[in-house]
Amino acid sequence: MQISEPSLPVVRLTLAADELVARAERLLSLEPPADVFEPERFPDRGDHNLAPMLAPTDGTRHRRAAVLVPVVDHPEGATVLLTRRSAQLRDHSGQIAFPGGRIDPEDVDAVATALREAQEEIGLEARFIRPLGYLDPYLSSTGFRILPVLAVVRPGFELSINPAEVDVAFEVPLGFLMDPDNHARHSREWQGSTRHYLAMPFGEHYIWGVTAGILRNLYERLYLR
């Protein structure tokens, strides 16, 4: 019996990494807001945007975290490197994600966290990564206050997946993710109510929630102009 591979969506746009770098240098900063993790500053962006019942209202319970948003500079068009989290993890298990995690006390900043987590989770070495700037903080339904670090990644790296944290790493064309026609609002029943969320399905990979929300922010910050 022949097993057919899942068909991938048509990618209408091809975006180059050098254009993204130029936009990021103009519109983003590697200096995060000084009060980004202060309890009094409730993040504008988060799962609560489409599902207000999910917002932890006490800012002191927002755990500090950072993720790397790695855009790979392929000559034929840029891609975004994503992971599928291990099914054994407590938070967001089995979901599509960026490399990242909690900010440790020894991390000098969120960039250091993002680079460390990328190395630990998928073996992506810092020497291939050039941080470009911070996107807007994002509050997850599980109480993580996430600071996304946008970066461009030079090809030539070799990944080493940590199975305790990641099941698989894969790339999605940046042009697909930055096409607003691929930004859908989905819903599902959750604890007796209807939860709405953003989703960007790509073939077998269901990109939704936090990851889709951060990608939407990337689109709004750099391409919605």
N, C-alpha and C positions, 0 to 999 in steps of 0.2 A: 504494500500500500504506500502510495506517495503522500507525504505530508507537505502541505502547502504552507509557505511562510505568510504571516499576516501582512496584508497590504498596508503601505504607508500612505498618509495623506499627501495630496499634491502640495508642493511648496511653491507658492506664487512669487515669493520675493527671495532674492539672494543678497544678503547684506555682508559687507566687508568689515573686518575687524578694525582696519585703520580709520574708517568712518566713525565707528563706535568710539575709538580712542579720542578722536578729535572732538566729538560731542561731549564725552565725559570730561575732558580737560577744560572745556568751556563751561560746563553746567554742574559738575560735581566737585566735591572737595574731599581731601583726605584728612580734614580736621572735623571730627564729629562734633555735633552740638554739645556744649559743656554739660548740659542738664539732661542728656538723652536718657539716662537711667534714673533720674530723680522721680520719686513716687508722685510728686505733684504734677508732673508732666505726663498726662495720659496720651499714649500714642494715637495719632489720627488714623493710622492704618492698622488693620488687623482683621481677624475672623469676625469680629463684632460689626464690621461694616455692613455685612449682609445678614448677619445673625446676631442681633443685639443681646440675645439671652446668653451668649457665650462669653461675654466680656467679664473678666475678673475685675471688680471695681476697686479693690484695695491695691494700690500701686506697690505697697511694700511686699506683695506676694509675687511680683513679676520678676522671674529669674533672668538674670543677664545672660545673653547669648549672642553669638555672631555666626554668620555663614559666609562662605565664599561663593560668589556668583561667577563661575569661570567660563569665559568666552574664549574658545579655541580659535586661533588665527590660521585657519586653513586657506590655502591659495584659492580654492574653488568656492569659498564662502565660509563665513564664521559659523560655529556651532556653540551650543551651551552644553557643558558637561554636567550631567545629573546622576543621581544614584537612586537605587531602591533600597530603603532601609530594611535591615534584618527583621524578620518576623518575630524574633525573640526580644526585641527592645520594648521597653515599657511605654515610651512616648512615641506616637506616630509610627508604629511598627508597620512594615510592609508598604509604606507610602513613598512616593517619589519626592526626593529632597535634594538640597544642596549640601555639600560637605560643611559641617559645622557642629557647634555644640555650646555648652556653657563656657562662659569666660572664667578662667581660673585666676586665682590671686596672683600667680607669677606671670601672667600674660600682661605685657606692657600696654597693649591696647587691643581693640577688636580685630585689627589686621593680624596681629600676632596669633590671636585665637583662631581666626579663619585659616591661616597658613598651617598652624599646628594640626588642626582637625583634618585638613585636606591630606596632610602627610599620614596621619594616624589611620584615617578611614580608607583611603584609596591609594596611598603611596605616591601622591602627586607632590613632587619636590618643589620647594620654594624657588629654586633657581630658574624654573620655567615660568614663574608667575610674576606679573607686573600689576600691582594694585592700582586702580584708577580713581577710586573715590567711593564714598558711602551713599547708599540709597536711603530711603526713609525708614525709620524704625517700624517694626511690624510686631503686633501683639498676637500671639497664638492663643487658641482656646484652652491650652494646657498651662497657660501662665508664663510662657517664655516671652521676654521682650527682646526681640532679635534685631541686631544691627547688620544689614547685608553689606558686604564688601564686594564691589564690582571689580573684576580683574580680567586682563587679557593673558592668555596662556600660549606660550610658544610651542609649536609642535615638536615632536621628538621625545616626549616623555613616555615612560612605561609605567603602567599602573600596577599596584599590588593590593588587591582587595582584602580588607580585614573582615572575615566572615562573621565575626561577632557583632559588627555594626552595619555591614552593607552586604546585600545579596548580589548586586550587579551594578556596574557603571555603564552609562551609554551617553550618546550625544544626539542632540536634536538641532536641526538648522535654526540659527538665530532668526532667519527670515520668517519661518513658520511661527515662532513664538512672539515676534513683534508685529504680526499681522492681526489687527483687531477682529477680523472675521473669525479668527480661531479662539477668541475669548468668549466663552459661553457661561451663562448663569445656570447652574444646575441646582437641584434640591433633593433632599431625602428626609425621611422621617427619623427624628432623633429625640429620644426620651419624651415621646408624646407630643412633639411639636414638629413643624416643618423647618428644617435648616436649609438656608440658601448659601451657596458658595460659588466661587469662580473655578472654572475647569478649562483645561486646554488638552484634550485627549490627543495622543499621537501614537497611532498604531496600537500596539499592546500596552502602551504606557499611559496610565490615567493620571495626568498631572492636575492637581487640584489643591484647594486649601491654601496653606501658607506659601507653598512653592509657586502656585499660580498667582497669588496675590503679590509676591515680590516681583515676579516677571511682569505683571501688569504695571507695577510701579516703575520698573525699568523702561517700559514702553512710554509711560506718561512723562517721565523725566527727560528722556533722550529723543524720542521719536514723535511724540504728539505735539508737533510745532509747525 
